[in-house]
Amino acid sequence: MAEVIHLNYHLLPIISRFGIHLGFGDKTIEQLCTEYNLDLNFFLVILNSYHDKDYFPRKHLQGFPVKLIIEYLRKSHDYYLTIKIPLIDKLLKQLSLKDKGLNGESMQLIDKFFNEYKDELSTHIQREEEKVYPYIFTVEEAFRQGQANSDLVALIRKYSIDDYESEHDNVEDKLYDLQNIIIKYLPPPLDMNLCHTILMEMFRLETDLYDHARIEDMVLVPKVRYMEKWIEEHFTP
Amino acid sequence: MDYINVIIADLSQLSRLGLITLLNRMKYPFHIREISTPDKLTALPAKDQTGIFLISSAFLRKCPPSLIHSLQTRLDSMARLLISDGEPGPEKNFRFSDIIDSTDPGKNITRKLEKQLSLIYTQKEGPDSPEGISDREKEVLRLVAVGLTNKEIGDKLFISSHTVITHRKNITAKLGIKTIAGLTMYALINHLIVPEEKPDTQ
């Protein structure tokens, strides 16, 4: 495991998302998976798809149970909301303290923009966890058991997974806009290094969100769409 | 985009205040100057300035002919609006862009001002900003940032919603900003709008 991290330190937040703590000595990935009760194949596929942008075994990923995928997605949500966003927030506050005089107005704008972004991201995540995921579990359960009632068919017709796929864009665009505004249009802040750190954190968050959405849109959504279709075909009254 | 200069030449302080209230409601980046007596008109800005010049009939009647003549030359590039009280005056010596009846309801006055503003934005051919945004695009951007819909923007600028969408696409391509929140922030940074104009909720 240690070798993998030396090879690509960007995987650190990924392994922490799976609950693996540092200090694992010379243990192999397999040993750690056993220790932490993780699905070795799933863990490897996720690590690889984060490590190599061209590696994206869509078909392979779709073979994993929905529960495993959603569990992972939930952990990433948690990472965004409890670690990444508060970190950027804290850095922005530091920058705004330093820049109170000269760029006070601009800093207020960034703060306000970022707060709005934060709210939007939280609402989006909350919706996924409270509405979308339970819906997916219901669909999967019905599919697995080969049983569905007319209520479920009606629900699928009313709310299909396709509706949810289209909601990602705006959250991503907002973060991109904020980065671009800081890079191109704001007067330079006093503490350049701090500003660079903030931007780099934002870029990392952006990349992570992108990979996250990729798993949702290319793995989860097609899988659910397939099950929805199957249920509709077999249980339409 | 710079602020839009507005000069109000009116003897009555109440009328001036009334106009200022109307103008502020229109939410343009106005830079308003009040002139209470003709002698203060001599301190007017140099030639070729764009913007809106509002003058009341009563004020105009107090102006000596020589002043009226020089005003005509100096204010040539501004939209000149007479606020008429219905009494005949020396306005025949002065070419006005439009005439506002002082008893008009505020809505009509706003409409006439909007029309002049639209012309100002169309005619303005100043050098483009570093981002290559034209003045017309800036105007669209401004209205997007204050939260208007494409249809509302079209109505305000006398263009179709389709044209508004084209402008918006160009703006996004030039600035690299896609969201309304981002465009609003750009507009605030560049003083295209003042902070109070920004809608509180997105």
HADDOCK unambig.tbl for C-alpha pairs under 7 A between the chains (distance, minus, plus):
assign (segid A and resid 106 and name CA) (segid B and resid 189 and name CA) 6.85 0.50 0.50
assign (segid A and resid 109 and name CA) (segid B and resid 185 and name CA) 6.87 0.50 0.50
assign (segid A and resid 173 and name CA) (segid B and resid 178 and name CA) 6.42 0.50 0.50
assign (segid A and resid 173 and name CA) (segid B and resid 179 and name CA) 6.48 0.50 0.50
assign (segid A and resid 174 and name CA) (segid B and resid 179 and name CA) 6.06 0.50 0.50
assign (segid A and resid 174 and name CA) (segid B and resid 182 and name CA) 6.83 0.50 0.50
assign (segid A and resid 177 and name CA) (segid B and resid 177 and name CA) 5.19 0.50 0.50
assign (segid A and resid 177 and name CA) (segid B and resid 178 and name CA) 6.62 0.50 0.50
assign (segid A and resid 177 and name CA) (segid B and resid 182 and name CA) 5.58 0.50 0.50
assign (segid A and resid 178 and name CA) (segid B and resid 182 and name CA) 6.64 0.50 0.50
